[in-house]
Amino acid sequence: MTLVYGLRQGMVSVMTLVFLLVLLFALLKLIGYALSLSGLAAVLLSIGMGVDANVLIYERIKEEQQGGSRAQESIEQGYSRSRTAIRDGNATTALIGLLLLFVGTNLFK
């Protein structure tokens, strides 16, 4: 992220991903979940989704800046325009996870 979007935006992305991991591992510790192979895959998937969200936001901000908007307006519009795509991706992943939980065989549970 730092190589593609610059030092400032890359560091913000890295800090948000580290914060995501800290919260995720704290939640796993709080509920007493032993991290299995499928749990590790879920952690990696959540990191990938976080990176995807950051890329969507930064690309929308870049589009707004190329359109001639001021910096603050570009950031606000970038966040608001990317929110629906991020929400849809998260909802789809949650639905598939619930489907695998309730319909899947013991291999997926």
Beta strands, then each sheet from edge to edge (+ up, - down):
end
